Amino acid sequence: MSLLARPFPAAATSIALAALTCAFATPAQADQFVEAADGATIDCVLARGALTRIALVEDGFANVSKMASGFPYNDFEVTHEPVRGDIYVSVPLQYASARVSFFATSSAGHVYKFACRVEGEEASQLFVTNPALAKPDAADWEEGASSGDDAALRLIEAMANDAVLPGFRARSALSRPRRTGSLEVQQVAEYEGAELTGQAFTLRNLGTETIDLASERAAPAGALAFAYGRDTLAPGETTQAFLVFAKGGLE
């Protein structure tokens, strides 16, 4: 795998990745991911007639408080699973309201208000991260490198190995492939830490000629590191590409 750090020569392949990064900012997926601080109101979508699992990353639920409707056969239920600390919300088909709200307290002492729309039809999951819990661990990992460039390269290596990083919010980010010339690009994962964001892509050569990736080593302004899995991409072949930039976006 070729690893690059700034500065980058100008070329086409990585510029295409930079442009597509914006297009992939909100991938279509069933799972929901929310970042919320203590006392925040969390907006989400709950399934009607199916279960919705709500999990706190690096934390767990200790208590849930909700008002009873007075109609037990026409009310939603919140079940606390004590082993993992998750909760499961069940909204029956006959539930009259289009919204559900309740309070929940975490094991770390944080309180969240859930104010959710009832729209989904299939079982789904909601993952909630709290910056107060995750960012110190992510910052420690990032600061463990001797320099910012080293941290960016370590993040690329971690993404290439599907590693679990302390404090990082990692998610699958499958979305519709985009094509630029004969190259098809699809974002497949994102890692979000305290100061760094990493994105993983799959590259496919849909053309009839080999693409020389070794001569196309550009990266967008503001990128800290960029890597690809091989120097050349023959017709029909696929490889991976990884992009790391400071949290907040590219320039």
Disulfide bonds with the S-S distance in Angstrom:
Cys44-Cys116 1.98
